[in-house]
């Protein structure tokens, strides 16, 4: 308390509602960053300014005379600090929960590349309306996720890579295996499977 008294006495301009609110706001930021001890200290400092303002023109002297020594006033102040800090803790839990809820998990995907960018790509999608179509190919095709089926129907490597970007790596490898079984995707050139390449954006 003595350090706070010396500092505030020499810098009376900080005794303001705006400064108290700024310090309290920073306490929220610190708590969100996992710095609980420092956050509580900022709450403590913010409330010192608030109490001083409530005590009027002689607030600095009155506050430290009453609160610096053990007693009822100090107990009430500490309870207020604890209450305000606990409120921040609970509020930050809610904020973190909301952030996690609306943050999509990052999918580790794979992307297809061809060593020859001019190599033709052939995508063959089974025609379900054709009674002569191989039923096993249709069954294989329909076993894949809809988003990947639609990408194959679009008929471009870019569309296929965009779909693969939404599918976890192991599952994507299985889909490429199915494409091989059903001859759904053929590229005249060596295909490079890159697990780190990000899909191109339009």
VEXTI-763699 format. One record per residue (C-alpha): x, y, z. Coordinates in steps of 0.2 Angstrom, whole numbers, plus 2048, in hexadecimal, padded with zeros to 3 digits. Example, Ala and Ser with C-alpha at 12.3 -4.5 7.8 and 13.67 -1.06 7.14 Angstrom:
83E7EA8278447FB824
//
This chain:
80080080080E80C80481580B7F280380F7EB80281E7F78128257F280E8237E07FD82A7E08028397EB80F83E7DE80383B7CF7F28417D57EC8437C27EA8307C27DC8317CE7CE8317C27BF8267BD7C78247AB7D881E7B27CF8127BE7C580A7AF7D48097A57DD7FF7B27CE7F47B57CD7F17A27DF7EC7A27DB7DF7B07CF7D77A47DC7D57977E97CE7A37DC7C17A97D87BC7977EB7BA7947EC7AE7A47F57BB7AF7EA7B97BE7F57C07CB7F97D07C17E77D27BD7E27D27CF7EF7DF7D37E87EA7C57D77E87CD7DE7ED7DE7E67FD7D67D68017CD7CC8007DD7D880B7E77D58197DA7C28167DB7C28167EE7CD8267EF7C082F7E37B282A7EE7BA8327FD7BB8437F67C98507F57D38488037D08377FD7E28327FB7E683580D7D682E8147D781E8097E881980F7E581F8217D68138227DB8058177EE8038197EB7FC82B7E27EC82F7D07EF8347BE7F082D7C37FC81F7D17F18187C67E28197B87EA80F7C47F08027CC7DF8007BB7D77FF7B77E37F17C77DF7E87C47CC7E97B27CF7E37B77D97D47C57CE7D07BA7BE7D17AD7C77C57BB7CA7B97C07B77BA7AF7B17B77AC7BD7A87BC7B87A07B77A67A17A77AA7977B17B578B7BE7A67887AF79A7867A77A57797B87A776F7BA79476F7A879176A7AA79C75A7BC7977567BC7897497CA77C74D7D877C7417D776D7357E77657307E476171E7ED75B70E7EE7646FD7F175C6EC7FE7646E180475E6D081675F6CB8117656BA8047736BB7FF7716A97FB75E6AC7E875B6A77DD7556B57CF7486B27C17476BF7B473A6BB7A473A6C579872C6C47877306BC77A7296C876C72C6BB7757206AF76E70E6B277E7076AA7897106B67947056C178A7046D279A7016DC7A17126D579171A6DB7927136EC7A47186EE7A17296E879272B6F479C7257037A77357027A174570B7957507017A275F7017AF7546F87A274C6EC79D75E6E77AF7636E47B27546D97A27596CF7A976A6CD7B87626C47C776C6C97D67696D47D37796DD7C27746E27C87636E87D676C6F27C97786FA7BF7697007CE7607067D276F7117C376C71B7C775A71E7D375372A7E374B7237E07397277CE73A7207D47437107E173570D7D372870E7C87337017D77336F57D87206F77C671F6F27C872B6E37D671F6DD7CA7106DF7BC7186D67C77216C97BF7316CE7CF73C6CD7DD73A6C17EB7466BE7F77436B08077476BA80F7436CB8037496D980B7506E880274F6F980675E70380075E7158067707198007797097F178570C7E47856FF7E47936F37D87A16F67CD7AB6EA
//
